[in-house]
Amino acid sequence: MGWLLQILAARIGVVTGKQLARVCREEYPSYMRVVLWLAMEFAIIGSDVQVLLGSSIAISLLSNGECLPLL
């Protein structure tokens, strides 16, 4: 899903010459911009948690359980 959104954002940039944030600011009303901003913040947090958990599981597997990271 992230890959698809990056491709679409790149296409908007190529076609309009503007960043995705600027296009959203010009096209959407203020309440929708706040909703989009909150959705993106939650997506960033979810992505960071996913990386953190994946890294801690990988370290645990590679260290044969000797080093117990955040789990």
CHARMM internal coordinates of N, CA and C (Angstrom, degrees):
IC EDIT
DIST 1 N 1 CA 1.4509
DIST 1 CA 1 C 1.5264
ANGL 1 N 1 CA 1 C 110.30
DIST 1 C 2 N 1.3320
ANGL 1 CA 1 C 2 N 116.20
DIHE 1 N 1 CA 1 C 2 N -41.26
DIST 2 N 2 CA 1.4602
ANGL 1 C 2 N 2 CA 119.54
DIHE 1 CA 1 C 2 N 2 CA 178.36
DIST 2 CA 2 C 1.5162
ANGL 2 N 2 CA 2 C 112.24
DIHE 1 C 2 N 2 CA 2 C -62.38
DIST 2 C 3 N 1.3365
ANGL 2 CA 2 C 3 N 115.58
DIHE 2 N 2 CA 2 C 3 N -39.13
DIST 3 N 3 CA 1.4589
ANGL 2 C 3 N 3 CA 120.29
DIHE 2 CA 2 C 3 N 3 CA 178.88
DIST 3 CA 3 C 1.5294
ANGL 3 N 3 CA 3 C 110.55
DIHE 2 C 3 N 3 CA 3 C -62.58
DIST 3 C 4 N 1.3297
ANGL 3 CA 3 C 4 N 116.71
DIHE 3 N 3 CA 3 C 4 N -44.00
DIST 4 N 4 CA 1.4565
ANGL 3 C 4 N 4 CA 121.09
DIHE 3 CA 3 C 4 N 4 CA 179.43
DIST 4 CA 4 C 1.5295
ANGL 4 N 4 CA 4 C 110.99
DIHE 3 C 4 N 4 CA 4 C -61.36
DIST 4 C 5 N 1.3223
ANGL 4 CA 4 C 5 N 117.21
DIHE 4 N 4 CA 4 C 5 N -43.58
DIST 5 N 5 CA 1.4626
ANGL 4 C 5 N 5 CA 120.26
DIHE 4 CA 4 C 5 N 5 CA 179.64
DIST 5 CA 5 C 1.5270
ANGL 5 N 5 CA 5 C 111.66
DIHE 4 C 5 N 5 CA 5 C -65.13
DIST 5 C 6 N 1.3367
ANGL 5 CA 5 C 6 N 116.97
DIHE 5 N 5 CA 5 C 6 N -36.32
DIST 6 N 6 CA 1.4599
ANGL 5 C 6 N 6 CA 119.57
DIHE 5 CA 5 C 6 N 6 CA 177.58
DIST 6 CA 6 C 1.5256
ANGL 6 N 6 CA 6 C 111.11
DIHE 5 C 6 N 6 CA 6 C -66.46
DIST 6 C 7 N 1.3296
ANGL 6 CA 6 C 7 N 116.80
DIHE 6 N 6 CA 6 C 7 N -40.30
DIST 7 N 7 CA 1.4639
ANGL 6 C 7 N 7 CA 120.41
DIHE 6 CA 6 C 7 N 7 CA 177.94
DIST 7 CA 7 C 1.5269
ANGL 7 N 7 CA 7 C 110.45
DIHE 6 C 7 N 7 CA 7 C -62.88
DIST 7 C 8 N 1.3393
ANGL 7 CA 7 C 8 N 116.51
DIHE 7 N 7 CA 7 C 8 N -45.02
DIST 8 N 8 CA 1.4637
ANGL 7 C 8 N 8 CA 119.94
DIHE 7 CA 7 C 8 N 8 CA 180.00
DIST 8 CA 8 C 1.5277
ANGL 8 N 8 CA 8 C 111.85
DIHE 7 C 8 N 8 CA 8 C -65.53
DIST 8 C 9 N 1.3223
ANGL 8 CA 8 C 9 N 117.42
DIHE 8 N 8 CA 8 C 9 N -38.57
DIST 9 N 9 CA 1.4657
ANGL 8 C 9 N 9 CA 120.68
DIHE 8 CA 8 C 9 N 9 CA 177.29
DIST 9 CA 9 C 1.5237
ANGL 9 N 9 CA 9 C 110.80
DIHE 8 C 9 N 9 CA 9 C -65.32
DIST 9 C 10 N 1.3185
ANGL 9 CA 9 C 10 N 116.60
DIHE 9 N 9 CA 9 C 10 N -39.09
DIST 10 N 10 CA 1.4635
ANGL 9 C 10 N 10 CA 120.08
DIHE 9 CA 9 C 10 N 10 CA 177.80
DIST 10 CA 10 C 1.5241
ANGL 10 N 10 CA 10 C 110.77
DIHE 9 C 10 N 10 CA 10 C -65.15
DIST 10 C 11 N 1.3216
ANGL 10 CA 10 C 11 N 116.96
DIHE 10 N 10 CA 10 C 11 N -39.87
DIST 11 N 11 CA 1.4682
ANGL 10 C 11 N 11 CA 120.40
DIHE 10 CA 10 C 11 N 11 CA 178.52
DIST 11 CA 11 C 1.5225
ANGL 11 N 11 CA 11 C 111.47
DIHE 10 C 11 N 11 CA 11 C -64.60
DIST 11 C 12 N 1.3226
ANGL 11 CA 11 C 12 N 116.71
DIHE 11 N 11 CA 11 C 12 N -40.36
DIST 12 N 12 CA 1.4694
ANGL 11 C 12 N 12 CA 119.59
DIHE 11 CA 11 C 12 N 12 CA 176.79
DIST 12 CA 12 C 1.5206
ANGL 12 N 12 CA 12 C 109.89
DIHE 11 C 12 N 12 CA 12 C -61.78
DIST 12 C 13 N 1.3269
ANGL 12 CA 12 C 13 N 116.56
DIHE 12 N 12 CA 12 C 13 N -41.64
DIST 13 N 13 CA 1.4530
ANGL 12 C 13 N 13 CA 120.22
DIHE 12 CA 12 C 13 N 13 CA 179.55
DIST 13 CA 13 C 1.5161
ANGL 13 N 13 CA 13 C 112.74
DIHE 12 C 13 N 13 CA 13 C -64.14
DIST 13 C 14 N 1.3193
ANGL 13 CA 13 C 14 N 116.69
DIHE 13 N 13 CA 13 C 14 N -39.19
DIST 14 N 14 CA 1.4633
ANGL 13 C 14 N 14 CA 120.24
DIHE 13 CA 13 C 14 N 14 CA -179.84
DIST 14 CA 14 C 1.5273
ANGL 14 N 14 CA 14 C 110.55
DIHE 13 C 14 N 14 CA 14 C -69.50
DIST 14 C 15 N 1.3206
ANGL 14 CA 14 C 15 N 117.05
DIHE 14 N 14 CA 14 C 15 N -42.90
DIST 15 N 15 CA 1.4613
ANGL 14 C 15 N 15 CA 120.77
DIHE 14 CA 14 C 15 N 15 CA -175.48
DIST 15 CA 15 C 1.5266
ANGL 15 N 15 CA 15 C 111.63
DIHE 14 C 15 N 15 CA 15 C -73.07
DIST 15 C 16 N 1.3462
ANGL 15 CA 15 C 16 N 117.32
DIHE 15 N 15 CA 15 C 16 N -46.41
DIST 16 N 16 CA 1.4612
ANGL 15 C 16 N 16 CA 119.98
DIHE 15 CA 15 C 16 N 16 CA -174.25
DIST 16 CA 16 C 1.5213
ANGL 16 N 16 CA 16 C 113.49
DIHE 15 C 16 N 16 CA 16 C -95.69
DIST 16 C 17 N 1.3234
ANGL 16 CA 16 C 17 N 116.80
DIHE 16 N 16 CA 16 C 17 N -21.78
DIST 17 N 17 CA 1.4659
ANGL 16 C 17 N 17 CA 119.59
DIHE 16 CA 16 C 17 N 17 CA -175.76
DIST 17 CA 17 C 1.5211
ANGL 17 N 17 CA 17 C 112.53
DIHE 16 C 17 N 17 CA 17 C 78.81
DIST 17 C 18 N 1.3219
ANGL 17 CA 17 C 18 N 116.51
DIHE 17 N 17 CA 17 C 18 N 12.34
DIST 18 N 18 CA 1.4645
ANGL 17 C 18 N 18 CA 121.37
DIHE 17 CA 17 C 18 N 18 CA -178.68
DIST 18 CA 18 C 1.5180
ANGL 18 N 18 CA 18 C 109.49
DIHE 17 C 18 N 18 CA 18 C -122.23
DIST 18 C 19 N 1.3325
ANGL 18 CA 18 C 19 N 115.50
DIHE 18 N 18 CA 18 C 19 N 158.34
DIST 19 N 19 CA 1.4611
ANGL 18 C 19 N 19 CA 120.78
DIHE 18 CA 18 C 19 N 19 CA 175.78
DIST 19 CA 19 C 1.5271
ANGL 19 N 19 CA 19 C 109.74
DIHE 18 C 19 N 19 CA 19 C -76.46
DIST 19 C 20 N 1.3393
ANGL 19 CA 19 C 20 N 115.00
DIHE 19 N 19 CA 19 C 20 N 158.95
DIST 20 N 20 CA 1.4615
ANGL 19 C 20 N 20 CA 120.36
DIHE 19 CA 19 C 20 N 20 CA -179.04
DIST 20 CA 20 C 1.5272
ANGL 20 N 20 CA 20 C 111.19
DIHE 19 C 20 N 20 CA 20 C -59.50
DIST 20 C 21 N 1.3228
ANGL 20 CA 20 C 21 N 117.60
DIHE 20 N 20 CA 20 C 21 N -40.13
DIST 21 N 21 CA 1.4619
ANGL 20 C 21 N 21 CA 120.53
DIHE 20 CA 20 C 21 N 21 CA -179.47
DIST 21 CA 21 C 1.5245
ANGL 21 N 21 CA 21 C 111.49
DIHE 20 C 21 N 21 CA 21 C -62.62
DIST 21 C 22 N 1.3124
ANGL 21 CA 21 C 22 N 117.49
DIHE 21 N 21 CA 21 C 22 N -39.84
DIST 22 N 22 CA 1.4640
ANGL 21 C 22 N 22 CA 120.42
DIHE 21 CA 21 C 22 N 22 CA 179.78
DIST 22 CA 22 C 1.5332
ANGL 22 N 22 CA 22 C 111.27
DIHE 21 C 22 N 22 CA 22 C -68.59
DIST 22 C 23 N 1.3212
ANGL 22 CA 22 C 23 N 116.96
DIHE 22 N 22 CA 22 C 23 N -39.07
DIST 23 N 23 CA 1.4671
ANGL 22 C 23 N 23 CA 120.26
DIHE 22 CA 22 C 23 N 23 CA 177.73
DIST 23 CA 23 C 1.5258
ANGL 23 N 23 CA 23 C 109.99
DIHE 22 C 23 N 23 CA 23 C -63.66
DIST 23 C 24 N 1.3328
ANGL 23 CA 23 C 24 N 117.52
DIHE 23 N 23 CA 23 C 24 N -43.12
DIST 24 N 24 CA 1.4749
ANGL 23 C 24 N 24 CA 120.69
DIHE 23 CA 23 C 24 N 24 CA 178.11
DIST 24 CA 24 C 1.5148
ANGL 24 N 24 CA 24 C 110.91
DIHE 23 C 24 N 24 CA 24 C -63.23
DIST 24 C 25 N 1.3230
ANGL 24 CA 24 C 25 N 116.94
DIHE 24 N 24 CA 24 C 25 N -38.96
DIST 25 N 25 CA 1.4601
ANGL 24 C 25 N 25 CA 120.15
DIHE 24 CA 24 C 25 N 25 CA -179.85
DIST 25 CA 25 C 1.5242
ANGL 25 N 25 CA 25 C 111.39
DIHE 24 C 25 N 25 CA 25 C -65.01
DIST 25 C 26 N 1.3228
ANGL 25 CA 25 C 26 N 116.61
DIHE 25 N 25 CA 25 C 26 N -37.51
DIST 26 N 26 CA 1.4607
ANGL 25 C 26 N 26 CA 120.39
DIHE 25 CA 25 C 26 N 26 CA -178.44
DIST 26 CA 26 C 1.5221
ANGL 26 N 26 CA 26 C 112.83
DIHE 25 C 26 N 26 CA 26 C -78.89
DIST 26 C 27 N 1.3208
ANGL 26 CA 26 C 27 N 118.17
DIHE 26 N 26 CA 26 C 27 N -29.72
DIST 27 N 27 CA 1.4579
ANGL 26 C 27 N 27 CA 121.18
DIHE 26 CA 26 C 27 N 27 CA -171.69
DIST 27 CA 27 C 1.5228
ANGL 27 N 27 CA 27 C 114.52
DIHE 26 C 27 N 27 CA 27 C -96.65
DIST 27 C 28 N 1.3240
ANGL 27 CA 27 C 28 N 118.93
DIHE 27 N 27 CA 27 C 28 N -29.11
DIST 28 N 28 CA 1.4583
ANGL 27 C 28 N 28 CA 121.43
DIHE 27 CA 27 C 28 N 28 CA -172.65
DIST 28 CA 28 C 1.5205
ANGL 28 N 28 CA 28 C 111.68
DIHE 27 C 28 N 28 CA 28 C -106.76
DIST 28 C 29 N 1.3422
ANGL 28 CA 28 C 29 N 117.29
DIHE 28 N 28 CA 28 C 29 N 151.83
DIST 29 N 29 CA 1.4642
ANGL 28 C 29 N 29 CA 120.21
DIHE 28 CA 28 C 29 N 29 CA 174.48
DIST 29 CA 29 C 1.5344
ANGL 29 N 29 CA 29 C 110.77
DIHE 28 C 29 N 29 CA 29 C -70.67
DIST 29 C 30 N 1.3017
ANGL 29 CA 29 C 30 N 116.46
DIHE 29 N 29 CA 29 C 30 N 168.26
DIST 30 N 30 CA 1.4655
ANGL 29 C 30 N 30 CA 120.74
DIHE 29 CA 29 C 30 N 30 CA -172.33
DIST 30 CA 30 C 1.5232
ANGL 30 N 30 CA 30 C 112.91
DIHE 29 C 30 N 30 CA 30 C -63.47
DIST 30 C 31 N 1.3307
ANGL 30 CA 30 C 31 N 119.00
DIHE 30 N 30 CA 30 C 31 N -38.53
DIST 31 N 31 CA 1.4705
ANGL 30 C 31 N 31 CA 119.14
DIHE 30 CA 30 C 31 N 31 CA -179.63
DIST 31 CA 31 C 1.5240
ANGL 31 N 31 CA 31 C 111.13
DIHE 30 C 31 N 31 CA 31 C -65.49
DIST 31 C 32 N 1.3254
ANGL 31 CA 31 C 32 N 117.84
DIHE 31 N 31 CA 31 C 32 N -35.11
DIST 32 N 32 CA 1.4597
ANGL 31 C 32 N 32 CA 120.81
DIHE 31 CA 31 C 32 N 32 CA 179.37
DIST 32 CA 32 C 1.5282
ANGL 32 N 32 CA 32 C 110.60
DIHE 31 C 32 N 32 CA 32 C -71.21
DIST 32 C 33 N 1.3236
ANGL 32 CA 32 C 33 N 116.78
DIHE 32 N 32 CA 32 C 33 N -34.84
DIST 33 N 33 CA 1.4741
ANGL 32 C 33 N 33 CA 119.88
DIHE 32 CA 32 C 33 N 33 CA 177.00
DIST 33 CA 33 C 1.5163
ANGL 33 N 33 CA 33 C 110.76
DIHE 32 C 33 N 33 CA 33 C -63.82
DIST 33 C 34 N 1.3237
ANGL 33 CA 33 C 34 N 117.83
DIHE 33 N 33 CA 33 C 34 N -36.96
DIST 34 N 34 CA 1.4642
ANGL 33 C 34 N 34 CA 121.10
DIHE 33 CA 33 C 34 N 34 CA 177.35
DIST 34 CA 34 C 1.5235
ANGL 34 N 34 CA 34 C 110.28
DIHE 33 C 34 N 34 CA 34 C -66.87
DIST 34 C 35 N 1.3293
ANGL 34 CA 34 C 35 N 117.00
DIHE 34 N 34 CA 34 C 35 N -41.56
DIST 35 N 35 CA 1.4627
ANGL 34 C 35 N 35 CA 120.79
DIHE 34 CA 34 C 35 N 35 CA 178.27
DIST 35 CA 35 C 1.5282
ANGL 35 N 35 CA 35 C 110.15
DIHE 34 C 35 N 35 CA 35 C -63.22
DIST 35 C 36 N 1.3185
ANGL 35 CA 35 C 36 N 117.55
DIHE 35 N 35 CA 35 C 36 N -44.41
DIST 36 N 36 CA 1.4650
ANGL 35 C 36 N 36 CA 121.14
DIHE 35 CA 35 C 36 N 36 CA 177.82
DIST 36 CA 36 C 1.5226
ANGL 36 N 36 CA 36 C 111.38
DIHE 35 C 36 N 36 CA 36 C -62.21
DIST 36 C 37 N 1.3262
ANGL 36 CA 36 C 37 N 116.54
DIHE 36 N 36 CA 36 C 37 N -41.44
DIST 37 N 37 CA 1.4628
ANGL 36 C 37 N 37 CA 120.70
DIHE 36 CA 36 C 37 N 37 CA 179.42
DIST 37 CA 37 C 1.5329
ANGL 37 N 37 CA 37 C 110.82
DIHE 36 C 37 N 37 CA 37 C -62.41
DIST 37 C 38 N 1.3266
ANGL 37 CA 37 C 38 N 117.42
DIHE 37 N 37 CA 37 C 38 N -45.19
DIST 38 N 38 CA 1.4600
ANGL 37 C 38 N 38 CA 120.87
DIHE 37 CA 37 C 38 N 38 CA 178.40
DIST 38 CA 38 C 1.5270
ANGL 38 N 38 CA 38 C 111.63
DIHE 37 C 38 N 38 CA 38 C -64.17
DIST 38 C 39 N 1.3188
ANGL 38 CA 38 C 39 N 117.09
DIHE 38 N 38 CA 38 C 39 N -39.79
DIST 39 N 39 CA 1.4652
ANGL 38 C 39 N 39 CA 120.32
DIHE 38 CA 38 C 39 N 39 CA 178.31
DIST 39 CA 39 C 1.5257
ANGL 39 N 39 CA 39 C 110.51
DIHE 38 C 39 N 39 CA 39 C -62.76
DIST 39 C 40 N 1.3146
ANGL 39 CA 39 C 40 N 117.31
DIHE 39 N 39 CA 39 C 40 N -40.74
DIST 40 N 40 CA 1.4659
ANGL 39 C 40 N 40 CA 120.30
DIHE 39 CA 39 C 40 N 40 CA 179.21
DIST 40 CA 40 C 1.5296
ANGL 40 N 40 CA 40 C 111.39
DIHE 39 C 40 N 40 CA 40 C -68.27
DIST 40 C 41 N 1.3140
ANGL 40 CA 40 C 41 N 116.97
DIHE 40 N 40 CA 40 C 41 N -37.26
DIST 41 N 41 CA 1.4698
ANGL 40 C 41 N 41 CA 119.77
DIHE 40 CA 40 C 41 N 41 CA 177.19
DIST 41 CA 41 C 1.5302
ANGL 41 N 41 CA 41 C 110.52
DIHE 40 C 41 N 41 CA 41 C -62.98
DIST 41 C 42 N 1.3246
ANGL 41 CA 41 C 42 N 117.14
DIHE 41 N 41 CA 41 C 42 N -42.98
DIST 42 N 42 CA 1.4635
ANGL 41 C 42 N 42 CA 120.24
DIHE 41 CA 41 C 42 N 42 CA 177.93
DIST 42 CA 42 C 1.5291
ANGL 42 N 42 CA 42 C 111.24
DIHE 41 C 42 N 42 CA 42 C -65.61
DIST 42 C 43 N 1.3118
ANGL 42 CA 42 C 43 N 117.22
DIHE 42 N 42 CA 42 C 43 N -36.40
DIST 43 N 43 CA 1.4645
ANGL 42 C 43 N 43 CA 120.41
DIHE 42 CA 42 C 43 N 43 CA 177.61
DIST 43 CA 43 C 1.5271
ANGL 43 N 43 CA 43 C 110.85
DIHE 42 C 43 N 43 CA 43 C -65.69
DIST 43 C 44 N 1.3211
ANGL 43 CA 43 C 44 N 117.23
DIHE 43 N 43 CA 43 C 44 N -40.20
DIST 44 N 44 CA 1.4680
ANGL 43 C 44 N 44 CA 121.01
DIHE 43 CA 43 C 44 N 44 CA 178.11
DIST 44 CA 44 C 1.5228
ANGL 44 N 44 CA 44 C 110.41
DIHE 43 C 44 N 44 CA 44 C -65.22
DIST 44 C 45 N 1.3209
ANGL 44 CA 44 C 45 N 117.14
DIHE 44 N 44 CA 44 C 45 N -43.58
DIST 45 N 45 CA 1.4673
ANGL 44 C 45 N 45 CA 120.83
DIHE 44 CA 44 C 45 N 45 CA 178.81
DIST 45 CA 45 C 1.5239
ANGL 45 N 45 CA 45 C 110.14
DIHE 44 C 45 N 45 CA 45 C -63.01
DIST 45 C 46 N 1.3314
ANGL 45 CA 45 C 46 N 117.10
DIHE 45 N 45 CA 45 C 46 N -43.79
DIST 46 N 46 CA 1.4616
ANGL 45 C 46 N 46 CA 120.48
DIHE 45 CA 45 C 46 N 46 CA 178.42
DIST 46 CA 46 C 1.5122
ANGL 46 N 46 CA 46 C 112.39
DIHE 45 C 46 N 46 CA 46 C -61.77
DIST 46 C 47 N 1.3070
ANGL 46 CA 46 C 47 N 116.96
DIHE 46 N 46 CA 46 C 47 N -39.29
DIST 47 N 47 CA 1.4600
ANGL 46 C 47 N 47 CA 121.05
DIHE 46 CA 46 C 47 N 47 CA 178.58
DIST 47 CA 47 C 1.5226
ANGL 47 N 47 CA 47 C 110.96
DIHE 46 C 47 N 47 CA 47 C -66.56
DIST 47 C 48 N 1.3208
ANGL 47 CA 47 C 48 N 116.95
DIHE 47 N 47 CA 47 C 48 N -42.19
DIST 48 N 48 CA 1.4654
ANGL 47 C 48 N 48 CA 120.32
DIHE 47 CA 47 C 48 N 48 CA 179.01
DIST 48 CA 48 C 1.5263
ANGL 48 N 48 CA 48 C 111.71
DIHE 47 C 48 N 48 CA 48 C -64.90
DIST 48 C 49 N 1.3226
ANGL 48 CA 48 C 49 N 117.36
DIHE 48 N 48 CA 48 C 49 N -40.67
DIST 49 N 49 CA 1.4669
ANGL 48 C 49 N 49 CA 120.82
DIHE 48 CA 48 C 49 N 49 CA 178.46
DIST 49 CA 49 C 1.5237
ANGL 49 N 49 CA 49 C 110.06
DIHE 48 C 49 N 49 CA 49 C -64.17
DIST 49 C 50 N 1.3161
ANGL 49 CA 49 C 50 N 116.36
DIHE 49 N 49 CA 49 C 50 N -40.26
DIST 50 N 50 CA 1.4575
ANGL 49 C 50 N 50 CA 120.94
DIHE 49 CA 49 C 50 N 50 CA 178.91
DIST 50 CA 50 C 1.5302
ANGL 50 N 50 CA 50 C 110.83
DIHE 49 C 50 N 50 CA 50 C -61.73
DIST 50 C 51 N 1.3061
ANGL 50 CA 50 C 51 N 117.86
DIHE 50 N 50 CA 50 C 51 N -43.68
DIST 51 N 51 CA 1.4657
ANGL 50 C 51 N 51 CA 121.37
DIHE 50 CA 50 C 51 N 51 CA 179.10
DIST 51 CA 51 C 1.5244
ANGL 51 N 51 CA 51 C 110.13
DIHE 50 C 51 N 51 CA 51 C -66.08
DIST 51 C 52 N 1.3141
ANGL 51 CA 51 C 52 N 117.58
DIHE 51 N 51 CA 51 C 52 N -41.98
DIST 52 N 52 CA 1.4581
ANGL 51 C 52 N 52 CA 121.59
DIHE 51 CA 51 C 52 N 52 CA -179.49
DIST 52 CA 52 C 1.5252
ANGL 52 N 52 CA 52 C 111.47
DIHE 51 C 52 N 52 CA 52 C -62.51
DIST 52 C 53 N 1.3123
ANGL 52 CA 52 C 53 N 116.86
DIHE 52 N 52 CA 52 C 53 N -47.96
DIST 53 N 53 CA 1.4632
ANGL 52 C 53 N 53 CA 120.26
DIHE 52 CA 52 C 53 N 53 CA -179.94
DIST 53 CA 53 C 1.5277
ANGL 53 N 53 CA 53 C 111.73
DIHE 52 C 53 N 53 CA 53 C -66.42
DIST 53 C 54 N 1.3201
ANGL 53 CA 53 C 54 N 116.83
DIHE 53 N 53 CA 53 C 54 N -41.00
DIST 54 N 54 CA 1.4594
ANGL 53 C 54 N 54 CA 120.02
DIHE 53 CA 53 C 54 N 54 CA 178.36
DIST 54 CA 54 C 1.5125
ANGL 54 N 54 CA 54 C 112.08
DIHE 53 C 54 N 54 CA 54 C -63.08
DIST 54 C 55 N 1.3081
ANGL 54 CA 54 C 55 N 117.04
DIHE 54 N 54 CA 54 C 55 N -40.52
DIST 55 N 55 CA 1.4680
ANGL 54 C 55 N 55 CA 120.90
DIHE 54 CA 54 C 55 N 55 CA 178.38
DIST 55 CA 55 C 1.5202
ANGL 55 N 55 CA 55 C 111.48
DIHE 54 C 55 N 55 CA 55 C -66.81
DIST 55 C 56 N 1.3253
ANGL 55 CA 55 C 56 N 116.97
DIHE 55 N 55 CA 55 C 56 N -41.24
DIST 56 N 56 CA 1.4605
ANGL 55 C 56 N 56 CA 119.14
DIHE 55 CA 55 C 56 N 56 CA -178.93
DIST 56 CA 56 C 1.5334
ANGL 56 N 56 CA 56 C 111.14
DIHE 55 C 56 N 56 CA 56 C -68.17
DIST 56 C 57 N 1.3233
ANGL 56 CA 56 C 57 N 117.56
DIHE 56 N 56 CA 56 C 57 N -36.38
DIST 57 N 57 CA 1.4642
ANGL 56 C 57 N 57 CA 120.05
DIHE 56 CA 56 C 57 N 57 CA 176.21
DIST 57 CA 57 C 1.5217
ANGL 57 N 57 CA 57 C 110.32
DIHE 56 C 57 N 57 CA 57 C -66.91
DIST 57 C 58 N 1.3273
ANGL 57 CA 57 C 58 N 117.19
DIHE 57 N 57 CA 57 C 58 N -41.92
DIST 58 N 58 CA 1.4670
ANGL 57 C 58 N 58 CA 120.74
DIHE 57 CA 57 C 58 N 58 CA 179.19
DIST 58 CA 58 C 1.5224
ANGL 58 N 58 CA 58 C 111.34
DIHE 57 C 58 N 58 CA 58 C -62.82
DIST 58 C 59 N 1.3254
ANGL 58 CA 58 C 59 N 117.76
DIHE 58 N 58 CA 58 C 59 N -42.78
DIST 59 N 59 CA 1.4699
ANGL 58 C 59 N 59 CA 120.83
DIHE 58 CA 58 C 59 N 59 CA 178.73
DIST 59 CA 59 C 1.5172
ANGL 59 N 59 CA 59 C 110.19
DIHE 58 C 59 N 59 CA 59 C -63.92
DIST 59 C 60 N 1.3145
ANGL 59 CA 59 C 60 N 116.15
DIHE 59 N 59 CA 59 C 60 N -41.40
DIST 60 N 60 CA 1.4600
ANGL 59 C 60 N 60 CA 119.99
DIHE 59 CA 59 C 60 N 60 CA 179.12
DIST 60 CA 60 C 1.5271
ANGL 60 N 60 CA 60 C 111.24
DIHE 59 C 60 N 60 CA 60 C -63.20
DIST 60 C 61 N 1.3209
ANGL 60 CA 60 C 61 N 116.89
DIHE 60 N 60 CA 60 C 61 N -42.34
DIST 61 N 61 CA 1.4660
ANGL 60 C 61 N 61 CA 120.31
DIHE 60 CA 60 C 61 N 61 CA 179.12
DIST 61 CA 61 C 1.5273
ANGL 61 N 61 CA 61 C 111.55
DIHE 60 C 61 N 61 CA 61 C -68.01
DIST 61 C 62 N 1.3174
ANGL 61 CA 61 C 62 N 116.97
DIHE 61 N 61 CA 61 C 62 N -41.46
DIST 62 N 62 CA 1.4626
ANGL 61 C 62 N 62 CA 120.34
DIHE 61 CA 61 C 62 N 62 CA -177.77
DIST 62 CA 62 C 1.5248
ANGL 62 N 62 CA 62 C 112.66
DIHE 61 C 62 N 62 CA 62 C -71.25
DIST 62 C 63 N 1.3208
ANGL 62 CA 62 C 63 N 116.94
DIHE 62 N 62 CA 62 C 63 N -29.80
DIST 63 N 63 CA 1.4599
ANGL 62 C 63 N 63 CA 120.00
DIHE 62 CA 62 C 63 N 63 CA -178.47
DIST 63 CA 63 C 1.5330
ANGL 63 N 63 CA 63 C 111.55
DIHE 62 C 63 N 63 CA 63 C -92.88
DIST 63 C 64 N 1.3259
ANGL 63 CA 63 C 64 N 116.42
DIHE 63 N 63 CA 63 C 64 N 5.59
DIST 64 N 64 CA 1.4681
ANGL 63 C 64 N 64 CA 121.68
DIHE 63 CA 63 C 64 N 64 CA 178.62
DIST 64 CA 64 C 1.5236
ANGL 64 N 64 CA 64 C 112.15
DIHE 63 C 64 N 64 CA 64 C 58.84
DIST 64 C 65 N 1.3183
ANGL 64 CA 64 C 65 N 116.20
DIHE 64 N 64 CA 64 C 65 N 34.26
DIST 65 N 65 CA 1.4473
ANGL 64 C 65 N 65 CA 121.26
DIHE 64 CA 64 C 65 N 65 CA 176.85
DIST 65 CA 65 C 1.5139
ANGL 65 N 65 CA 65 C 114.88
DIHE 64 C 65 N 65 CA 65 C 81.07
DIST 65 C 66 N 1.3376
ANGL 65 CA 65 C 66 N 118.24
DIHE 65 N 65 CA 65 C 66 N -0.28
DIST 66 N 66 CA 1.4787
ANGL 65 C 66 N 66 CA 121.10
DIHE 65 CA 65 C 66 N 66 CA 179.79
DIST 66 CA 66 C 1.5102
ANGL 66 N 66 CA 66 C 111.73
DIHE 65 C 66 N 66 CA 66 C -68.74
DIST 66 C 67 N 1.3016
ANGL 66 CA 66 C 67 N 114.75
DIHE 66 N 66 CA 66 C 67 N -44.00
DIST 67 N 67 CA 1.4655
ANGL 66 C 67 N 67 CA 120.62
DIHE 66 CA 66 C 67 N 67 CA -179.41
DIST 67 CA 67 C 1.5163
ANGL 67 N 67 CA 67 C 107.53
DIHE 66 C 67 N 67 CA 67 C -100.62
DIST 67 C 68 N 1.3033
ANGL 67 CA 67 C 68 N 117.14
DIHE 67 N 67 CA 67 C 68 N 111.78
DIST 68 N 68 CA 1.4617
ANGL 67 C 68 N 68 CA 120.31
DIHE 67 CA 67 C 68 N 68 CA -178.90
DIST 68 CA 68 C 1.5156
ANGL 68 N 68 CA 68 C 108.85
DIHE 67 C 68 N 68 CA 68 C -97.44
DIST 68 C 69 N 1.3318
ANGL 68 CA 68 C 69 N 115.93
DIHE 68 N 68 CA 68 C 69 N 101.73
DIST 69 N 69 CA 1.4690
ANGL 68 C 69 N 69 CA 118.65
DIHE 68 CA 68 C 69 N 69 CA 178.84
DIST 69 CA 69 C 1.5190
ANGL 69 N 69 CA 69 C 111.47
DIHE 68 C 69 N 69 CA 69 C -74.70
DIST 69 C 70 N 1.2671
ANGL 69 CA 69 C 70 N 117.49
DIHE 69 N 69 CA 69 C 70 N -148.48
DIST 70 N 70 CA 1.4539
ANGL 69 C 70 N 70 CA 123.91
DIHE 69 CA 69 C 70 N 70 CA -168.81
DIST 70 CA 70 C 1.5196
ANGL 70 N 70 CA 70 C 115.70
DIHE 69 C 70 N 70 CA 70 C -64.74
DIST 70 C 71 N 1.2976
ANGL 70 CA 70 C 71 N 119.90
DIHE 70 N 70 CA 70 C 71 N -8.91
DIST 71 N 71 CA 1.4680
ANGL 70 C 71 N 71 CA 119.98
DIHE 70 CA 70 C 71 N 71 CA -177.81
DIST 71 CA 71 C 1.4989
ANGL 71 N 71 CA 71 C 112.36
DIHE 70 C 71 N 71 CA 71 C -77.08
END
COOR INIT
IC SEED 1 N 1 CA 1 C
IC BUILD
